Amino acid sequence: MFSRILIANRGEIALRVIRACREMGIESVCVYSKADEGAAYLRLADRTICIGGPSPAESYLNIPRIISAAEVANVDAIHPGYGFLSENAHFASVCRDCKIEFIGPSPEAMAKLGDKVECKKIARESKVPVFPGSEGAIDDEGEAVKVAAKIGYPVIIKAAAGGGGRGMRVCHNEAALRSGLKQASNEAMNAFGNGSVYVEKFLEGARHVEIQVVGDKHGNAVHLFERDCSAQRRHQKIIEEAPAPLIDARRRDDVAKSAARLVKNAQYAGAATVEFLMDERQNFYMLEVNTRLQVEHPVTEMITGIDLVKTQILVAAGEPLPFKQRDIKINGHAMECRINAEDPARNFAPCPGTLTTFECAGGPGVRLDTHCVPGYRVPPNYDSMIGKLIVHAPDREQCIARMDRALGEMRIEPIKTTIPLQQQLMRNSAFRAGGIDIHFLERLLRN
């Protein structure tokens, strides 16, 4: 087992890893940027090292500075958290070259599954359902037009090397496809350093359902059931829950097993999420594989009782998975609200600033993953998420009631947050009935 781990991230996920390390008897070294200097969570690490200025390029994306900090601190491993360098195969390779364990998949597995074109190829070989579309990256407009004509509109253009809605365009006709192709490619190049895009069928009225999987270095792979992430805007999730409501148990089992099979065939060690879209007939089509820990991992932890961060560390240290598929059961229902420093009334404009008031929710079945405290300054340099409110209850109805209550206990001032919108959703009849599609929130906001 590792004696010292460097955490190459910030905020609530850095704190989450610090806590896991503390419980496992492992020393934690947390790097930080000048924008995060003085943040309360840094006091809980065994050691902290400033690695640069406020911009991600100067700090959390700066591989030489992170590696230098790791060597100075004499760490055994690096945990990348999520975002930043967590899905960067080059970073994983540099760690390996420097004899530092990367807590995540091998560079080879990450490259295979992180590239959406290559991932679809492996998925087909593993008998995982995929969308009809281009077999590989699209090189020119003519080829894209031929693919779209074959599979039918609407289609979606996607970046091969990234996600989060960047490099993505929905096209309902040929003119939109031709204009969107170059825009998507340029956006993908700016965001991910790779302008490759591909085209596939776009589902109207689809639900976003993803499967949590984890594999080890001994050839074992299991799934931890699914999460529903259909409550989203601009392809970014604001509410996640597990298990997904209104899904046939046999269909759930089939798609979950296919996700575990994909990870096993890719010789993947670590936590991953296989994302699917599901149509009205509950047919599943794979979107992509996230080769890292997901923001929404706590809802899976709540229904299974499995600590995914500790499992990541065990697997990276060469230990076999401490559980078999038959050991993993669903217990109750869990839901997570991503609390963002954004103003929903102003098209989710970021709201950085100093928190004069930060009062947390509590009570039975309530968990708040956050690095914020009164007096914390939300910087403008990073993602706007300032916390995750997670609740667990015996069933979905009680879970919604508990989340509504917990959201009402939160007081964050003076900045705007997404809490009022999430409270509105908890009381919305369509959301409460379950089975909303990925465009539900956009329609709600338009009305």
N, C-alpha and C positions, 0 to 999 in steps of 0.2 A: 504494500500500500504506500501511497505517496506520503511524504512528510511535509511538503510545502507546495502550495498551488498559487499561481499568479492568476488573477481575475482580470481579463482584458476587456472590461466593460464598465458600465456606470449605473447609477440609479438603483431601481428596485431589484433588477436581476443580479447586480453585483452584491447587494445585500442578501439576496436569496442564497447565493453560492457561499458567501461568508458564513451564513448560519449553518449550511450543510457541512462545511468544513469543520466548524467548531464542534458540531455534534459527533463528527467522525474522528476527532482528535488530530486534525490536519491544520497546520498553520496556513493562514491566508495572507497574500500580498496583493493589495489593490492599487492599480495604477489610476491616475486621475489627471484631468486637464485643469488648466488654470480657471476655467469656468466653474469647475466643481470643487475648487479649493475651499476647505472649511465645511463641506457637506457633512451632516451628522453621521451618516452611515459609515464614513471612512474611519471613524473612531473605533468601530467594532472590528476592523481588520487588525491583524497582528503587525502589519507593516504597510505603509503607503509610499508611493513613489510618483512624483509629478513627471509627466512625460511630454508636456508641451502646451501650446496655446489652446484657445477655446474651440477652434474649428476642428471637426473630425479628422481632416487631413493632417493636422499638426499633432494629433494625439491618438484617438481611438482607432484610426485607420493607418497609423504610422508603424509599419511592421518593424523597421530597424530600431525604433525607440522602445517598442514593446519587448522585443527580443533582448535589447540591452538591459532593460529593467529586470527581465527574467534571469539573465546571467549574473547581474549584480546581486540579486536576491538569492541566487543559487536554488531556484525552484526545480521541482521534478516534473511539473506539468502546468499547462495553461488551460483555463476554462474560458471560452470565448463568449459565453452567454448567448444572446440572440442579437440579430442585427450586426452592424459593423463588420468584423472579420469572421463571423461565425460560419459562413458558407463560402469562405475563400480558400480554395484548394491550394493556392500558392502559399498562403500563410501556414496551412497545415503541413505542407511540404517543408517549409523553412524550419518549423518547429522540429520536425523529424530530423532534418539535417543537423540541427543544433543539439540533438539528443535530449529534447524536451518533449514529453508526451502531450499531444494535442487531445483534449477531452472532447472527442467527437469522432467521426468516421475517418478512415484513411483518406489521403488525398485522392487516391484512385477511385474509391467508392463515392466520394463527394463529387468528383468531376463527372462520373457516370450518371449519377442521379440528379445532380444539380443542374446539368444541362438538359433542358426539357426535351430536346430532340432525341438525344441519346437515351434519356429516361423512358420515353415512349417506346423505343425499340426494345428495351429490356422488359417493359411492361407487357408488350405483345408476346414476348417469349415466355413470360411467366403467367400467361393467360389472365391478365388483369384487363378489365374493359377500358378502352381508350376512345377518345373522340375520333371520328373520321376527319381527315385533314391531310396536310402535306407530310410526306415521309421524312423530310428533313428541313433544314433552313431554306427559306425562299430567297433566291438571288435577284429576281427581277419582277417587274410588274406583270409581264405576260404570263409567267409561271403562276403567279398568285391568282390571276384572273381565271386561268384554266382550272385550278384547284377549287376555287369558289363556285365556278359553274358546275363542277361535278358534284359537290356536296350540297350546294344550294345555300342561298342567303337566309338569314344573316350569318356572317362569319365573324371571327375575332382574330385580330393580329396580336401576337404575344412575343415578348422578348424571350429568347432562348436561355438567357443567363441570369434572370432576375424575376422579381415579383413585386407585390405591393402596389399594383396598378400602373407601374411605370413601364413604358414601351408597349402599352396595350391600347387597342382601338377596336370598337365594335362597328362593323360595316354592314349596312343594309342594302347596298347596291354597288355596282362596279365603280362608279365615280368616287364614292367614299373609300373604297378599297385602294384605288390608285393614289389618292391624295394621302390616305392614312399610312400607307406602307413606309414612305420616306420619313414621315413625322415619327412613327413608332421606332424606326431604326435609329434615328438621331437621338431620340430620348433614351433608348436603351444604351447607346454608346456613352452618352453623358452620365447615366446612372450606374452602369455596370462595367464600362470599358469594353463592351462587346455589343456590336450592333446587329447581331444575327436575330432574325425574327422568323416566325412560322405562322401558318394559317390553319385554323380548324373551325369546325362547326360551332356556332353559338346557340346555346339553349335559352329560349325565352321561358321565364317562370321557373327557373331551376333553384334547387336548394343546395347550399354548400355544406357538405358532410365530409369530415376528415377522420382518418383512422390513426390513432397513436400506436406506433410500433417501436420495438427496441430489440437490437440484436447484440450478440457478444462475439468475442474472437474465437469461440469454439464451435461456430456454425449454428448456434441456436438463435431463433427469432420468434417473438411472440407479439400479439397485438393486445392492446389495453382498451379495446372497444372504440366507440366513435364519439365525436363531438359535432354539434350543429353550430355553424358560424354564419347563418344566413342573414342575421341582423348586421348589415354593413352599409357603408357609404363610400363611394369612390374606390371600391374594391378593398376597403380597409374595415376590419371587424370592430364592432363596438360592444357586442354581447355574444358570449359563447356559452353553450350548455352541453351537458352530458348526463345520460344518453340522449341521442336525438329523438324528438317526439314523433309519434305516428309513423314508425318504420316497422315493416314486417320483420319478425325475429329471424326468420330463415334468410331473408335478403341481407339483413345486418350481418349475420354469421358468415355468409358467402363472401361479402365484400371485405370483411375484416380478415378473413383467412387469406384472401388474395393479396392484401397489402403485406401481410407477414411473409407470404411466399416471395413477393417482389424483393423485399429487403434481404431475405435469406439468399436468393439467387444472385444478388448484387454483392454478396460477402460483406455486408454492412455491419459494423459494430458501433453501437451508440443509439441515441434516441433519434427518431425521425417521425415525420408525419406525412402520410399519403393522403393528398387532398382529392376529393371527388366532387363533381356536380351530379345531382340526382334529379331526374325529370319527374313528371306527374305520375308516371307509371312505376316509379321507384327503380328505374334503370340507372345504374351508376356508370360514370365515365371519369377516368382519372384526369385530373388537372395537372398535378406536379407532385414532386416530393420535396419537402423541406428538410434538408439534411442538418438539422439542429434542434435544439429545444424550442418549443413554441411559446409565445407569450401566454397562451391559454392553457398551458400544462396543468395549472392547479385544479381545474375542474376534473381532469382525469385522476389526479391524486386523491381528490375528495371522494370519488365514487369507487376507487379500487383500493385505497389505503397504501398505495405504492409511492414512495418518494422518488421522483424521476431524476432529480439532481444527484442524489446519492447513488442511484443506479448508474447514471452516466459515469461517475467517478469510479465505481467498482469495475465497470466494463473496461474503461480506459486503462485501469491497473492490471488488466488481464484476468480478472475473476469471471467465472461463468455467471450467467444470470441466476439470481437467488430464488427464482420462482419458475414454475412450468405453466404452460397455457391453462391447464386444468385448475391451477391454484387461483386464477384471476377471476373474480366475480364482480358484478355490478351491485353496489349497495346504495340505494336511494337515488337522488337527483342533485346535480350541482349546477350552478350558474355563475358566470363571471361578467362583471361590467368593467370595461376599460374606462377609467376616469381620466379624461384628457383635459388639458388646459386649453380649451377651445371654446369659441362662442358659436353654438349651433344656429343662432339667429343671424349671424354674419357669415354664412357659408363655411362654418367651422374654422374661422380665422384663429390662428394661434394667439394665446393670451399669456405671454410671459409676465413675470413680475414677482414681487415679494409677498409671501403668504403671511398676513397678519393673524389670520385664524385658520387653524387646521385641526378640526375635531373629528375623531374617528368613530366609526360604528363598532358595535360589539354585541355581546349576547350569544346565545346558543347557535352553533352552526355558522358563525360568521368569521371570516378571515380577511384581513386587509394586507396585501403585499404593497408596501410603499416605502420610499426613502424620505418622504417629506415630513417636516415638523414645522411648528410655528416659527416664522422668521426665515424659512428657507426661500431662496430666490430661484424661481423657475427660469432657467436660462433660455435665450432664444435660439441657441445653437443646435439643439437636438430635437428628437421626437417629442411631441407634446404630452405623451402619457405620463401622468404623475402618480398613478396607483392603479391597483386592481382590487375591486371588491368582489369577494367570492363567498357564496353561501351554499350550504348543504342542508337538505331536508329529506324526509322519507319519500316524498313524491314531488312531481313537478308543480302541482297546485300550491303545496305548502312552500316549495322553493321560491316561487314567484312572490308569494305573500311575505316571505322572509326578506327577499331582496328589496321589495318595496319599502319595508320597514327600515332596513339597514341604510338604504339610500337617503331616507328621510332623516336619519341621525347624523349624516355627514354634513359638516359645515366647513366650507373652504372659501375664504374671503381674502382680498376683494376681487380676485380674478374670476372670469367666467369659466364654467366647466360643462361637461356633457351630462351631469347628474340630472338636471330637469328633464332632458330628453329621455334619459333612461327610465326615470320615474313615469313619464308619459307612456312609454312602451309597456311597462309592467301593468298598466291599467288599460291597455288597448285590447279590445275583445279579440281581434285577429291574432295578435301575438299570444294571448293567453290560450287560444284554441290550438296553437302549435301549427307547424307546417308552413310558415311564411317563406316566401322566396327571396332571392338576393336583391330584388328591386323594391321590396316592400317599403323600406325606410325612405328611399328616394320618393316614392309615390306619396308617402305620408307627409313628408316635408313640403312637397309641392302643393298639397291641399291645405 
